[in-house]
């Protein structure tokens, strides 16, 4: 049986650092599972690996599309499965790494979502309907049509609610997209990284400060100069949205920083809904644990291939 290692956990926990170490040690290659790192030119705000890190270990599904290009779960899965197959073909070990729980679960559980193309007219009509009836009306409709999709979407995220309705409307079969699954041809080891919540919040707050010191504001300014609109889905992520508001004069710099940190804390809580501590499939490790403990678990997993 083929083997794949997934490294999951909330943002800022150290997934990329661990993945680089393990991939170098075990001859692996890293497949990104981050819905923001797929975009080119979004580097600082997405905590993308540095050029040196990208060169040290082969990476896949990072910097693959422009910020104004649409990107769906179906596209991600097609590319991820192709990358995994290629890594297996070269007898290397794939590491699926990222904090986008939707991507990770879809790969590990073999989801087969319908390849529904974006429909500008549908989205325009749904946005108008949200303006008239309220965003909650659209979310309640999604909950009725596809409870599984609704459960994994924040009701306040109107863009994702509309996309889920769009997929549902364009699906020829009656079953929800997340129920169409085909077991993958590999056995996964899922490594989860965690920490005390207060410690994690402190870590991500420091990381926000570091992003700003490294030039996050300049990064957003450059994207705007290149003609990318702040309303693009790619720029709706945490950090870009608040910095954009600061650049438009809607927020002070201090208020923008505070909102970035608060939104990141909220996002971490949302991520733990995907990566539940009680999930028996995940082998949890505290960030204070010695990496040798993780190595021992991984070595046992790889050795089982020979049984």
N, C-alpha and C positions, 0 to 999 in steps of 0.2 A: 504494500500500500504506500502511495506517495504521502509525503509529510509536508505540512505547512505550519508556520508559526505566526500567530497573530499577537500583536502587542497593543493592548487597549488601556483606556483610562482617561481621566479628565484632562483638559488642556493645562499645559504648564507642569505636568507631573514628571516629565523626563522620558517620554516614550522614544523620541528620536535618538537621544543619547544612548539609551539601552540598545536600541535596534542597531545602531552603528557598531557598537561593541560586539554584540552577538553575531551580526552578519560577518564582520571581519574575522571573528574567531571560528565560525562554522562554515565559511565559504558560501555565504548567502547573498541575496539581492533583495532590496527593499521595494515594496509596492506601496505607494502612498494611498491612504484612505482618508483624505482630508478634502472636503468639498471646496475649500478656498485655495489650497496650494496647487490645484490644477491650473489656475490662472497665471499667465505670464505677467510680470511687472508688479505683482502683488507679493512682495518679498518680506518686508519688515513686519507688516501688520498680520501676516499669516504665520510668522515664526518659521519661515521656510528654511530648510538646511542651507548652510553656507556653500559657496562654490567649492571650497576645499572638502567639505563633508560629502557633497554630491560626487566629487571625483574619487573619494577614498573607497566608496562602495557603490556599485551600480544601483541607480534609483529608477523607478518607473512611475508614470502617472503624476509627474510634477512638471509644471510649465508646459502644458500640452495645448491650451487654447487661449485666445485673447479675451480680455475682460468683457467685450461686447458680444461674445458668441454664446449661444444657448448650450446648456449642458444638462443632461438628464441622468437619472439612475440607470436607465437602460444603456446609455452610452458608456457610463462608468463600468458597468458590469461586463460589457463586451470587451473593453480595453483591459480590464483587470484579468479576465479569464484568458485572454490572449497572452498577457504578460506571464501569468502563472504557468501556462502550458509551455511557453518558450523557456522559462527557467527550469522546469522539469526536464525538458528536452536536453538541456545542457548539463543536467545532473547537478544542479545547484539547489540550494534550499531557499524557498520564498518566505519572506517576512512581510506580512500584511500589517501596516503600521499607521495608526491615525485615530483621531478622536471623533470622526463622523460615524456614529453608531449605525446609521442607516446603511452606509456602504459596507461596513464590516459584517453586519448580520446578513446582508443580502448575499455577500460572497460565501460566507460560511454555511448558510442555510440553503444555498442554491436557488435564490429567487429568480423568477423568469418574468419580469415586468414587460408589458406590451410596449413596443417602441413607438409611442404616440408623439408625433411631432408637435412643436409649439404652434398654437393657433392664435394669431394676434387678435382676430375678431372675437373669439371666445373670451379671451382675457379682458379685452376692452369692455365687453358686455358684463362680465362678472365684476369688474371693478366699479362699473356704474351701479350695479345692483348692490354692491357692498356700501356704496355711498348713500344709496336710498334706504336700504333696509337694515344696514349695519353689518359689520364683518361677522358677527356671531351667527347671523342667519345663514351665511354660507358655511360656516363651520358645522352648524347643526345639520345642514343638508348633507355634508360630507359624512358626518357621524351616522346618518341614516343609510347612506349608500355604501359606505365602506368603513365600518367601525375600526378595522385594523389600521387603516391609513390615518384616520382621525386620532387614534390613540397615540401615534408617534409624532404628531404635529402640534406645536404650540398654537392654540387658538388665536393668539395675537399675531402670528406670522401669516398675514393675508396672502402674501406671494405664494407660500407653499400650500396654503389651503386651496387657492385657485388652481395651482398646478395639479393638485390631487384630484380636483373636480374635472379638470381638463383630461387627465389620464382616464378617469372613470368614464367620462362621456365618450372618449375615443376608443374604449375597449370593447371589442366585439363579443367577448364571452361574458357570462354573468358573474363569474367569481372575481373577488377583489384581487388586485395585482399581487399583494403579498402572500396570497394563498397558493399561487402557482409556483411550485418549487420542484427542483430536480436535484437530488443529493449529489454533491460534488464528488469527484473521483480522488479525493485526498482525505487524509485524517488530520485534523487540526489540533494544535496545542495552543490554547489561548492564555496568554500571560497578562494579568491585570496589575497595573500599578496604582497604588492608592496612598493616602496620607490622611492624617487628622485634618478635618475641614478647615480649622483656623490656620494651620500651617500652610495648607494649600492656597488659601486666600492670600496669605502673606507672600507666598512665592509668586503668584500671578500678578499681584500688585507691583512687586519689584520688576517683573518682566515688562509690565506696561511702561514703567518709568524708563527701563532700558530701551524699549522700542522708540520712545519719544526722543531719547538721547541719541539714538542711532539715526534718526531722521525720518520718523513716520510722517510728520507734517509735510516735509519735502516730497516724500513718496506720493502722497495724495495730491499735492500741488502739481507734480509732474504728470500724474494720470489725467488730471483736469486739463492741463495744457495740451495733452495728446488728443483731447476731444472725448474722453470717456466721461459719461454722465454719472452723477452721484446716485441717480435712480436705478442704475443697472443692478441686477441681482448680485453680480460679483462684488459690487461696492456697498452692498447693504450689510455686510458683516460687521461684527464688533470692531471698533477702532476706526475703520474707514468712514462709517456713518457719522460718528461723533466728531472726528476731525473735520469732515466735510461741513458739519454744522458750525464748527468754530471758524473755518475759512469763510463761510458765508456771513459771519457776524451774528449768528443766532445764539452762540454760546461763548462764554469766556474760555480761555485755555484751561483754567482750573476746573471749571464746570465740565468741560469735555473730558478731562482726565478722570474726574470723579465718576462720570457716567460710564466711561469705558470699564473702569474697575467694577462698578456695580453690575453692569451687564455681563461681565465675565464671570462674576460670582453666580449670577442667575444661570448662565450657560453651563457652568460646572454642575449645578444641581440637575439641570436637564440631562446632561450626559450620564449622570449616575442612574437615570431612568433607563438608559440603554444598557449600561454596564453595571448591573445590580450586584452588590456584594454577595447576595444569596444565590446567585447563578452558579450552579454546580459545574458548569462547563468552563468557568474561568478559574485559573489558578492565581490567587491574589498574593501580591507581595507588597510590603510597605517600602516606601522609597528609602527608608533607613536600613533595610536589609542588605546584607553583603551580597554582591553580585554572584559570588560562588554558589549561593543557595539556588539562584535562578539557573546557573549553569548545570548544577546537578539535576534539576528537574528536566531541563532540556536534553541533557545527555541520556537520561532514562527514557525519554520520549523517542529519541532517535534510535536508541538501541533496540526498542521494541519492534522496530521495522524488520529486524532480522529474525524475530521469533517465528 
